[in-house]
Amino acid sequence: MTPGSSQEIVRKNTIARLRPSYSSFPTDSTLETVEEQRRFELLRLAFFVLKLRKIEERLSEGCGAGEVGEQHLDFRANLLRHAVFHQVLTLIKLDAREEAMQIIADCHKG
């Protein structure tokens, strides 16, 4: 087994552990434990990072359909960067910094 493949296995196991199952979320709308809050905030972070990646891809491809469209996409990307920043701060408070950084890294590799 090569070192690269063992690192890949560790990475996949980390991702699998981070993926919450449907049953891990509460059935009502309240998050009662720190673990429930952490999972919810990690899910929000993944959503924001994936949306940001999609917008950045569109910007790099020039799919803004003109200067106004490109400015709109750039504005949305800036808003999402701000949201990602605040999610990371929230996750640091919830002691989930490593998981947040892993999600960001994995989503940018895409």
FIDOFI-745603 format. One record per residue: residue number from 1; residue in one letter; chain; x, y, z of N, C-alpha, C in turn. Coordinates in steps of 0.1 Angstrom, whole numbers, plus 5000, padded with zeros to 4 digits. Example, Ala and Ser with C-alpha at 12.3 -4.5 7.8 and 13.67 -1.06 7.14 Angstrom:
// residues 2
 pos code unit  nxx  nyy  nzz caxx cayy cazz  cxx  cyy  czz
   1    A    A 5132 4943 5078 5123 4955 5078 5132 4967 5078
   2    S    A 5128 4978 5071 5137 4989 5071 5129 5000 5079
// end
This chain:
// residues 110
 pos code unit  nxx  nyy  nzz caxx cayy cazz  cxx  cyy  czz
   1    M    A 5008 4988 5000 5000 5000 5000 5009 5012 5000
   2    T    A 5007 5022 4991 5015 5034 4990 5010 5044 5000
   3    P    A 5019 5053 5004 5016 5064 5014 5004 5072 5009
   4    G    A 5003 5075 4996 4992 5083 4991 4979 5076 4993
   5    S    A 4978 5063 4991 4966 5056 4993 4961 5055 5007
   6    S    A 4971 5054 5017 4967 5054 5031 4962 5067 5035
   7    Q    A 4968 5078 5030 4963 5091 5033 4949 5093 5027
   8    E    A 4946 5088 5015 4933 5089 5009 4923 5081 5018
   9    I    A 4926 5070 5023 4917 5062 5032 4914 5070 5044
  10    V    A 4924 5077 5050 4922 5085 5062 4913 5096 5059
  11    R    A 4915 5103 5048 4907 5114 5044 4892 5110 5042
  12    K    A 4890 5099 5035 4876 5094 5033 4870 5090 5046
  13    N    A 4877 5084 5055 4871 5081 5068 4867 5094 5076
  14    T    A 4876 5104 5075 4872 5117 5081 4860 5123 5075
  15    I    A 4858 5122 5062 4847 5128 5056 4834 5119 5060
  16    A    A 4836 5106 5060 4824 5098 5064 4820 5101 5078
  17    R    A 4829 5103 5087 4826 5107 5101 4819 5120 5102
  18    L    A 4822 5129 5093 4816 5143 5093 4802 5143 5087
  19    R    A 4799 5133 5079 4786 5133 5072 4776 5129 5082
  20    P    A 4767 5138 5086 4756 5134 5095 4746 5126 5088
  21    S    A 4740 5116 5095 4729 5109 5089 4716 5116 5092
  22    Y    A 4706 5113 5085 4693 5119 5087 4688 5117 5102
  23    S    A 4691 5105 5107 4686 5102 5121 4694 5110 5131
  24    S    A 4705 5116 5128 4713 5123 5137 4708 5138 5140
  25    F    A 4698 5142 5132 4692 5155 5134 4679 5154 5142
  26    P    A 4676 5164 5150 4664 5163 5158 4652 5163 5150
  27    T    A 4641 5157 5154 4628 5158 5146 4621 5171 5148
  28    D    A 4623 5178 5159 4617 5191 5160 4627 5201 5156
  29    S    A 4624 5214 5157 4633 5224 5152 4643 5230 5162
  30    T    A 4644 5224 5174 4654 5229 5184 4666 5220 5184
  31    L    A 4677 5227 5185 4690 5220 5186 4694 5221 5201
  32    E    A 4693 5210 5208 4695 5210 5222 4709 5207 5227
  33    T    A 4716 5199 5220 4730 5197 5225 4740 5204 5217
  34    V    A 4752 5205 5222 4763 5211 5215 4766 5203 5202
  35    E    A 4765 5190 5203 4768 5182 5191 4758 5185 5180
  36    E    A 4745 5186 5183 4735 5189 5173 4738 5203 5167
  37    Q    A 4742 5213 5175 4745 5226 5170 4757 5225 5161
  38    R    A 4767 5218 5165 4779 5216 5157 4776 5210 5143
  39    R    A 4768 5199 5143 4765 5193 5130 4757 5202 5121
  40    F    A 4748 5210 5127 4740 5219 5119 4749 5230 5113
  41    E    A 4757 5235 5121 4766 5246 5116 4776 5241 5106
  42    L    A 4781 5228 5107 4790 5222 5097 4782 5220 5084
  43    L    A 4770 5217 5085 4761 5215 5073 4759 5228 5066
  44    R    A 4757 5239 5074 4755 5252 5068 4768 5257 5061
  45    L    A 4779 5254 5068 4792 5258 5062 4794 5251 5049
  46    A    A 4792 5238 5048 4793 5230 5036 4784 5236 5025
  47    F    A 4772 5240 5028 4763 5246 5018 4769 5259 5013
  48    F    A 4774 5268 5022 4779 5281 5018 4792 5279 5009
  49    V    A 4800 5270 5013 4813 5268 5006 4810 5262 4992
  50    L    A 4801 5253 4991 4797 5247 4978 4791 5258 4968
  51    K    A 4782 5266 4974 4776 5277 4966 4787 5287 4962
  52    L    A 4796 5290 4970 4807 5299 4967 4816 5293 4956
  53    R    A 4819 5280 4957 4827 5273 4946 4820 5274 4933
  54    K    A 4807 5272 4933 4799 5272 4920 4799 5286 4914
  55    I    A 4798 5297 4922 4798 5310 4917 4812 5314 4912
  56    E    A 4823 5310 4920 4836 5312 4915 4839 5305 4902
  57    E    A 4834 5293 4900 4836 5286 4887 4829 5294 4876
  58    R    A 4817 5299 4879 4810 5307 4868 4817 5319 4865
  59    L    A 4823 5326 4875 4831 5338 4873 4843 5335 4864
  60    S    A 4850 5324 4867 4862 5320 4860 4859 5316 4845
  61    E    A 4847 5311 4843 4843 5307 4830 4838 5319 4822
  62    G    A 4836 5330 4829 4830 5342 4822 4815 5341 4819
  63    C    A 4808 5333 4827 4794 5331 4825 4785 5342 4831
  64    G    A 4791 5354 4834 4783 5365 4839 4774 5372 4829
  65    A    A 4776 5369 4817 4768 5375 4806 4769 5390 4806
  66    G    A 4781 5395 4806 4784 5409 4806 4789 5415 4819
  67    E    A 4792 5428 4819 4798 5434 4831 4788 5434 4843
  68    V    A 4775 5437 4840 4765 5438 4851 4764 5424 4857
  69    G    A 4763 5413 4849 4761 5400 4854 4774 5396 4862
  70    E    A 4785 5400 4857 4797 5396 4864 4798 5403 4878
  71    Q    A 4794 5416 4878 4794 5424 4891 4784 5417 4900
  72    H    A 4773 5412 4895 4763 5406 4904 4769 5393 4910
  73    L    A 4775 5385 4902 4782 5373 4907 4793 5376 4917
  74    D    A 4801 5386 4914 4811 5390 4923 4806 5394 4936
  75    F    A 4795 5402 4936 4788 5406 4948 4783 5394 4956
  76    R    A 4777 5384 4949 4772 5372 4956 4784 5364 4962
  77    A    A 4795 5364 4955 4806 5356 4960 4812 5363 4972
  78    N    A 4812 5377 4973 4817 5384 4985 4808 5381 4996
  79    L    A 4795 5381 4994 4785 5378 5005 4787 5364 5010
  80    L    A 4790 5354 5002 4792 5341 5006 4805 5339 5013
  81    R    A 4815 5347 5009 4828 5346 5017 4826 5352 5031
  82    H    A 4818 5362 5032 4815 5367 5045 4807 5357 5054
  83    A    A 4798 5350 5048 4790 5340 5055 4799 5328 5059
  84    V    A 4808 5324 5050 4818 5314 5054 4827 5318 5065
  85    F    A 4831 5330 5065 4840 5335 5076 4832 5335 5089
  86    H    A 4819 5339 5089 4812 5339 5102 4808 5324 5106
  87    Q    A 4806 5315 5097 4804 5301 5100 4817 5296 5107
  88    V    A 4828 5299 5102 4841 5294 5108 4842 5299 5122
  89    L    A 4839 5312 5124 4839 5318 5138 4830 5310 5147
  90    T    A 4818 5308 5142 4808 5300 5150 4813 5286 5153
  91    L    A 4819 5280 5144 4824 5266 5146 4836 5266 5155
  92    I    A 4844 5276 5155 4855 5277 5164 4850 5278 5178
  93    K    A 4839 5286 5180 4833 5287 5193 4827 5273 5198
  94    L    A 4823 5265 5188 4817 5252 5191 4828 5241 5191
  95    D    A 4841 5245 5191 4852 5236 5191 4852 5226 5179
  96    A    A 4849 5232 5168 4849 5223 5155 4857 5230 5144
  97    R    A 4868 5236 5148 4877 5243 5138 4883 5233 5128
  98    E    A 4888 5222 5133 4894 5212 5124 4884 5207 5113
  99    E    A 4872 5204 5118 4862 5199 5109 4858 5210 5099
 100    A    A 4857 5222 5103 4854 5233 5094 4865 5235 5083
 101    M    A 4878 5234 5087 4888 5235 5078 4889 5224 5068
 102    Q    A 4885 5212 5073 4885 5200 5064 4874 5201 5054
 103    I    A 4862 5206 5058 4851 5208 5048 4855 5218 5038
 104    I    A 4861 5229 5042 4865 5240 5032 4875 5234 5022
 105    A    A 4885 5227 5027 4895 5221 5019 4889 5211 5009
 106    D    A 4880 5202 5014 4874 5192 5005 4865 5198 4995
 107    C    A 4858 5208 4998 4848 5215 4989 4856 5222 4978
 108    H    A 4868 5227 4981 4875 5235 4971 4883 5225 4962
 109    K    A 4885 5213 4966 4892 5203 4957 4882 5198 4947
 110    G    A 4869 5197 4951 4858 5193 4943 4861 5183 4933
// end
